[in-house]
């Protein structure tokens, strides 16, 4: 069957020529065009995206192999191409048009559209349906809708429940799109516009637990790609944002585990670590570990849906990274419960082997530099715990670290007057 005998799905048409894509390529905004059409557009000096009208911070174009494959499948199957697929494409395109429309701009209408979009992410829909979100450029659109309205006024966020619900659902869709493997470069609009970054921070400060959780996921995603490393740096060096993440951590709420993972993500850049120490990440982690370790019982329990052993291990991994800084070491040693918390985690039914390994490593760092840390550790009973750890089935590397720490502490013990 020829192209002329089939109705071309909206997704398969170039927004400029309105013809079937021959060589689909994607801009940094997430919008796809036919190569010849967009090259002509850019060649005339237009450095904005024709559909979104966003300024192109990067004018390069990337081949859209997924869309090319879908078009090839459509042309090969002809009438056998599942009719539901074409219907899905047209339905999603219509929903996107409603979200973009300035004429149908009521919050109620857009809320209804978002709720329909959210349904498409359920397991009953095919991977084809979900891939259409990527090809239709939903991620840049949703990011613009959430962060593009300028800095959100505090009173507006607190008083307008519908607006907050819209943001919750939109952010949930953004997180799901990121999990589909979307090109993360679209996230860079947050750093390229100060008002968008300001909105991100205000939402973290004033948003619901669900909003905070989604924003933590975005921070995680920003740390996972080279194309968004600068955004990760911006997040990690935005004082107010880091402070708010630490606050979520110590509140021990449903978003606290996500806050731990967000801090770990920010730690992936050495240039972020000083900022994390300065804004209280170490104190926050010590407080959080103390809270989740204080529950009764020796079983692996769940606190607000969080696995204590896993999240404690992640948190201890962060501490080890931050102790590479002198400011980090000073902060931990000066904390009233800093060394004691590490000692408790050396050998405990409430932490796994990775956590014990990190606790031993952290103690080795601070005890090597600070006599006061050695004294605190010995006073807290670290020698007994280290000997118990040596007798357990811990990893060879952990036993090696334990021997070194025992040797260090015994040299101190000998010096203590009897």
C-alpha positions as CSV (number, residue, x, y, z in Angstrom):
1,X,0.0,0.0,0.0
2,X,1.4,3.4,-0.9
3,X,1.7,6.4,1.4
4,X,-1.1,8.2,-0.5
5,X,-3.5,5.4,0.3
6,X,-2.8,5.5,4.0
7,X,-3.5,8.3,6.4
8,X,-0.2,9.5,7.7
9,X,-0.2,9.6,11.5
10,X,0.5,13.1,12.9
11,X,3.6,11.8,14.6
12,X,5.1,10.8,11.3
13,X,4.8,14.2,9.7
14,X,7.5,16.9,9.8
15,X,6.0,20.0,11.6
16,X,7.6,22.2,8.9
17,X,6.9,20.5,5.6
18,X,3.9,18.5,6.9
19,X,5.1,15.6,4.8
20,X,6.2,12.1,5.9
21,X,9.6,12.1,7.5
22,X,12.4,10.9,5.3
23,X,15.3,11.6,7.7
24,X,13.9,12.5,11.1
25,X,16.3,14.4,13.4
26,X,15.8,15.9,16.8
27,X,16.8,19.3,18.3
28,X,17.9,19.9,21.9
29,X,14.3,21.0,22.6
30,X,13.2,17.4,22.0
31,X,11.2,18.4,18.8
32,X,11.8,16.2,15.7
33,X,11.9,17.5,12.1
34,X,12.9,16.2,8.7
35,X,16.6,16.9,8.2
36,X,16.2,18.9,5.0
37,X,13.5,21.1,6.4
38,X,15.3,22.0,9.7
39,X,18.6,22.5,8.0
40,X,17.0,25.1,5.7
41,X,15.4,26.7,8.8
42,X,18.7,26.9,10.6
43,X,20.6,27.9,7.5
44,X,18.6,31.2,7.3
45,X,19.9,32.2,10.8
46,X,16.9,31.0,12.8
47,X,18.3,29.8,16.1
48,X,14.9,29.0,17.7
49,X,12.9,25.8,17.7
50,X,10.0,26.3,15.1
51,X,7.5,24.5,17.3
52,X,8.3,25.5,20.9
53,X,10.0,28.9,19.9
54,X,12.7,28.2,22.5
55,X,16.1,29.6,21.9
56,X,18.5,26.8,20.8
57,X,21.4,26.7,23.3
58,X,22.8,23.9,21.1
59,X,22.0,24.0,17.4
60,X,23.2,20.4,16.7
61,X,20.7,17.8,15.4
62,X,20.6,14.1,16.3
63,X,19.2,11.3,14.1
64,X,15.9,10.0,15.6
65,X,16.4,6.2,14.9
66,X,13.4,5.2,17.0
67,X,11.0,7.3,14.9
68,X,12.7,6.1,11.7
69,X,12.1,2.5,12.8
70,X,8.4,3.2,13.6
71,X,7.9,4.8,10.2
72,X,9.6,1.8,8.5
73,X,7.3,-0.6,10.4
74,X,4.3,1.5,9.4
75,X,5.2,1.4,5.7
76,X,6.1,-2.3,5.7
77,X,2.9,-3.4,7.4
78,X,0.5,-1.1,5.6
79,X,-3.1,-2.2,6.3
80,X,-1.7,-4.8,8.9
81,X,-0.3,-2.0,11.0
82,X,-2.3,-2.2,14.2
83,X,-5.1,0.4,13.9
84,X,-4.8,1.0,17.6
85,X,-1.3,2.4,17.1
86,X,-2.5,5.1,14.7
87,X,-5.4,5.9,17.1
88,X,-2.9,6.1,19.9
89,X,-0.6,8.5,18.0
90,X,-3.5,10.7,17.0
91,X,-5.0,10.7,20.5
92,X,-1.7,11.6,22.2
93,X,-1.1,14.3,19.6
94,X,-4.5,15.8,20.4
95,X,-3.7,15.7,24.1
96,X,-0.4,17.5,23.5
97,X,-2.2,20.1,21.4
98,X,-4.6,20.8,24.2
99,X,-1.7,21.3,26.7
100,X,0.0,23.7,24.3
101,X,-3.1,25.6,23.4
102,X,-3.5,29.1,24.6
103,X,-7.2,29.2,23.6
104,X,-8.1,26.2,25.8
105,X,-6.0,27.3,28.7
106,X,-8.2,26.6,31.8
107,X,-6.4,24.7,34.6
108,X,-9.4,22.3,34.8
109,X,-9.0,21.3,31.1
110,X,-5.3,20.8,31.4
111,X,-5.7,18.7,34.6
112,X,-8.1,16.4,32.7
113,X,-5.5,16.0,29.9
114,X,-2.7,15.2,32.3
115,X,-4.8,12.6,34.1
116,X,-5.5,11.0,30.7
117,X,-1.8,11.1,29.8
118,X,-1.0,9.5,33.2
119,X,-3.2,6.5,32.2
120,X,-1.0,5.7,29.2
121,X,1.9,4.9,31.6
122,X,0.0,2.0,33.1
123,X,1.2,-1.5,32.4
124,X,-1.8,-2.4,30.2
125,X,-0.5,-0.1,27.5
126,X,2.1,-1.2,25.0
127,X,5.7,-0.1,24.8
128,X,4.7,1.5,21.4
129,X,2.2,3.7,23.2
130,X,4.7,4.8,25.7
131,X,7.4,5.4,23.1
132,X,5.0,7.8,21.4
133,X,5.4,10.2,24.4
134,X,9.1,10.4,23.6
135,X,8.6,11.0,19.9
136,X,5.9,13.6,20.4
137,X,8.2,15.7,22.6
138,X,6.1,15.5,25.8
139,X,9.1,16.0,28.1
140,X,10.1,19.5,27.0
141,X,6.5,20.5,27.0
142,X,5.8,19.2,30.5
143,X,9.0,20.8,31.8
144,X,7.9,24.1,30.3
145,X,4.5,23.9,31.9
146,X,5.8,23.1,35.3
147,X,8.8,25.5,35.4
148,X,8.2,27.9,32.6
149,X,5.6,30.2,34.2
150,X,8.2,32.2,36.1
151,X,8.9,32.0,39.8
152,X,5.8,30.6,41.5
153,X,4.4,32.9,44.2
154,X,4.4,31.3,47.6
155,X,0.8,32.3,48.3
156,X,-0.3,30.8,45.0
157,X,1.3,27.5,45.7
158,X,-0.1,27.2,49.2
159,X,-3.7,28.3,48.3
160,X,-4.4,26.8,44.9
161,X,-4.9,23.1,45.4
162,X,-5.7,22.5,41.7
163,X,-2.5,24.2,40.7
164,X,-0.5,22.0,43.0
165,X,-2.4,18.9,41.8
166,X,-1.5,19.8,38.2
167,X,2.2,20.1,39.2
168,X,2.1,16.8,41.1
169,X,0.7,14.9,38.1
170,X,2.9,16.7,35.6
171,X,6.1,16.0,37.6
172,X,5.0,12.4,38.0
173,X,4.7,12.1,34.2
174,X,8.1,13.8,33.8
175,X,9.7,11.2,36.1
176,X,8.1,8.3,34.1
177,X,9.3,9.8,30.9
178,X,12.9,10.0,32.3
179,X,12.6,6.3,33.2
180,X,11.8,5.5,29.6
181,X,15.2,6.6,28.6
182,X,14.3,10.1,27.2
183,X,17.2,12.3,26.1
184,X,18.1,14.0,29.3
185,X,19.4,17.1,27.5
186,X,15.8,18.4,27.7
187,X,16.4,19.0,31.5
188,X,18.9,21.7,30.7
189,X,16.2,24.3,30.3
190,X,16.1,24.4,34.1
191,X,19.7,25.7,34.3
192,X,19.4,27.9,31.1
193,X,16.7,30.1,32.6
194,X,17.1,31.5,36.1
195,X,13.4,31.8,36.6
196,X,12.9,28.1,36.0
197,X,15.6,27.2,38.5
198,X,14.0,29.6,41.0
199,X,10.7,27.8,40.4
200,X,12.3,24.4,41.0
201,X,13.6,25.7,44.4
202,X,10.3,27.2,45.4
203,X,8.5,24.0,44.6
204,X,11.0,22.0,46.6
205,X,10.4,24.4,49.5
206,X,6.6,24.7,49.3
207,X,5.5,21.6,47.4
208,X,3.8,18.5,48.7
209,X,5.7,15.4,49.6
210,X,4.9,14.0,46.2
211,X,6.3,17.1,44.5
212,X,9.5,16.9,46.6
213,X,9.9,13.2,45.7
214,X,9.6,13.9,42.0
215,X,12.1,16.7,42.1
216,X,14.6,14.4,43.8
217,X,14.1,12.0,40.9
218,X,14.9,14.8,38.5
219,X,18.1,15.5,40.4
220,X,19.0,11.9,40.2
221,X,18.5,11.8,36.5
222,X,20.6,15.0,36.0
223,X,23.6,13.2,37.6
224,X,23.3,10.2,35.3
225,X,24.3,11.7,32.0
226,X,27.3,13.7,30.7
227,X,24.9,16.1,28.9
228,X,23.4,17.2,32.2
229,X,26.5,17.4,34.4
230,X,26.4,21.2,34.4
231,X,22.8,21.0,35.6
232,X,23.9,18.7,38.4
233,X,26.5,21.2,39.3
234,X,24.0,24.0,39.4
235,X,21.7,21.9,41.6
236,X,24.5,21.1,44.0
237,X,25.6,24.7,44.3
238,X,22.2,26.2,44.8
239,X,22.3,26.9,48.5
240,X,18.6,27.1,49.2
241,X,17.9,23.9,47.2
242,X,20.6,21.8,49.0
243,X,19.3,23.1,52.3
244,X,15.7,22.1,51.5
245,X,16.9,18.6,50.4
246,X,18.6,18.1,53.8
247,X,15.4,19.3,55.6
248,X,13.4,16.6,53.7
249,X,16.0,14.1,54.8
250,X,15.7,14.8,58.5
251,X,11.9,15.0,58.5
252,X,11.9,11.2,58.0
253,X,8.9,11.4,55.6
254,X,7.9,9.5,52.5
255,X,10.3,11.5,50.5
256,X,13.3,11.1,52.8
257,X,14.7,8.0,50.9
258,X,14.5,10.0,47.7
259,X,16.3,12.9,49.4
260,X,19.1,10.5,50.4
261,X,19.4,9.3,46.7
262,X,19.3,12.9,45.5
263,X,22.3,13.8,47.8
264,X,24.1,10.7,46.6
265,X,23.5,11.9,43.0
266,X,24.9,15.4,43.8
267,X,27.9,13.8,45.4
268,X,28.8,12.3,42.1
269,X,30.5,15.6,41.3
270,X,33.4,16.5,43.5
271,X,32.6,20.2,42.9
272,X,29.3,19.7,44.7
273,X,30.7,18.2,47.9
274,X,31.8,21.4,49.7
275,X,28.4,22.9,49.2
276,X,26.7,19.7,50.6
277,X,28.9,19.8,53.7
278,X,28.3,23.5,54.1
279,X,24.5,23.1,53.9
280,X,24.4,20.4,56.6
281,X,24.4,17.1,54.6
282,X,26.6,15.3,57.1
283,X,24.6,16.5,60.1
284,X,21.4,15.6,58.3
285,X,22.6,12.1,57.5
286,X,23.7,11.4,61.0
287,X,20.3,12.6,62.3
288,X,18.5,10.5,59.7
289,X,20.5,7.3,60.4
290,X,19.9,7.8,64.1
291,X,16.1,8.1,63.5
292,X,15.7,5.0,61.3
293,X,18.0,2.9,63.5
294,X,16.1,3.7,66.7
295,X,13.0,1.6,65.9
296,X,12.7,-1.5,68.0
297,X,13.2,-5.1,66.7
298,X,16.0,-6.9,65.0
299,X,14.2,-7.8,61.8
300,X,14.6,-5.9,58.4
301,X,11.7,-3.5,58.9
302,X,10.2,-0.9,56.7
303,X,9.8,2.8,57.8
304,X,7.4,4.6,55.6
305,X,8.1,2.1,52.8
306,X,11.9,2.4,53.1
307,X,14.2,-0.5,53.6
308,X,16.4,0.6,56.5
309,X,19.4,-1.5,55.6
310,X,19.5,-0.3,52.0
311,X,19.0,3.4,52.8
312,X,21.4,3.3,55.7
313,X,24.1,1.8,53.4
314,X,23.4,4.5,50.8
315,X,23.7,7.2,53.4
316,X,27.0,5.8,54.8
317,X,28.4,5.8,51.2
318,X,27.6,9.6,51.1
319,X,29.4,10.1,54.4
320,X,32.6,8.4,53.1
321,X,32.6,10.6,50.0
322,X,32.2,13.8,52.0
323,X,34.9,12.8,54.5
324,X,37.4,13.3,51.6
325,X,37.0,17.0,52.5
326,X,38.7,18.4,55.5
327,X,35.5,20.4,56.2
328,X,33.6,17.1,56.1
329,X,35.9,15.4,58.6
330,X,35.8,18.4,61.0
331,X,32.0,18.4,60.8
332,X,31.6,14.8,61.6
333,X,34.1,14.8,64.5
334,X,32.5,17.9,66.0
335,X,29.0,16.4,65.8
336,X,27.8,15.1,69.2
337,X,26.7,11.8,67.7
338,X,29.0,11.6,64.7
339,X,31.6,9.1,65.8
340,X,29.1,7.2,68.0
341,X,26.8,6.7,65.0
342,X,29.6,5.3,63.0
343,X,30.6,2.9,65.7
344,X,27.0,1.5,66.0
345,X,27.0,0.7,62.3
346,X,30.3,-1.2,62.4
347,X,28.5,-4.4,63.4
348,X,24.7,-4.2,63.7
349,X,21.7,-6.4,62.6
350,X,20.2,-3.1,61.3
351,X,22.8,-2.6,58.5
352,X,24.2,-4.8,55.7
353,X,27.8,-5.6,54.8
354,X,28.2,-2.6,52.6
355,X,27.1,-0.3,55.4
356,X,29.6,-2.0,57.8
357,X,32.3,-1.6,55.3
358,X,31.5,2.2,54.9
359,X,31.4,2.6,58.7
360,X,34.8,1.1,59.1
361,X,36.2,3.2,56.2
362,X,34.7,6.4,57.7
363,X,36.1,5.6,61.1
364,X,39.5,4.9,59.6
365,X,39.5,8.3,58.0
366,X,38.5,10.4,61.1
367,X,40.5,8.3,63.6
368,X,43.6,8.6,61.4
369,X,43.3,12.4,61.5
370,X,41.8,13.1,65.0
371,X,43.0,11.8,68.3
372,X,39.6,12.9,69.8
373,X,37.8,10.7,67.3
374,X,39.9,7.7,68.4
375,X,39.1,8.4,72.0
376,X,35.4,8.7,71.2
377,X,35.4,5.5,69.2
378,X,37.1,3.5,71.9
379,X,34.8,4.9,74.5
380,X,31.8,3.9,72.4
381,X,32.9,0.3,72.3
382,X,34.3,0.1,68.8
383,X,37.0,-2.5,69.6
384,X,34.3,-5.1,70.5
385,X,32.4,-4.4,67.4
386,X,35.4,-4.7,65.2
387,X,36.4,-8.0,66.7
388,X,32.8,-9.3,66.1
389,X,33.0,-8.0,62.5
390,X,36.2,-9.9,62.0
391,X,34.5,-13.1,63.1
392,X,31.6,-12.6,60.8
393,X,31.3,-13.6,57.1
394,X,32.1,-10.1,55.9
395,X,34.0,-9.5,52.6
396,X,37.8,-9.9,52.4
397,X,38.2,-6.2,51.7
398,X,36.1,-5.3,54.8
399,X,38.3,-7.6,57.0
400,X,41.4,-5.9,55.6
401,X,40.0,-2.4,56.5
402,X,39.0,-3.7,59.9
403,X,42.5,-5.0,60.7
404,X,44.0,-1.7,59.8
405,X,41.6,0.2,62.0
406,X,42.2,-2.2,64.9
407,X,45.9,-1.6,64.5
408,X,45.4,2.1,64.6
409,X,43.2,2.1,67.6
410,X,45.4,-0.4,69.6
411,X,48.3,2.0,69.2
412,X,46.1,4.7,70.9
413,X,44.8,2.3,73.5
414,X,48.4,1.5,74.6
415,X,49.0,5.2,75.2
416,X,46.0,5.6,77.5
417,X,47.2,5.8,81.2
418,X,45.9,2.9,83.2
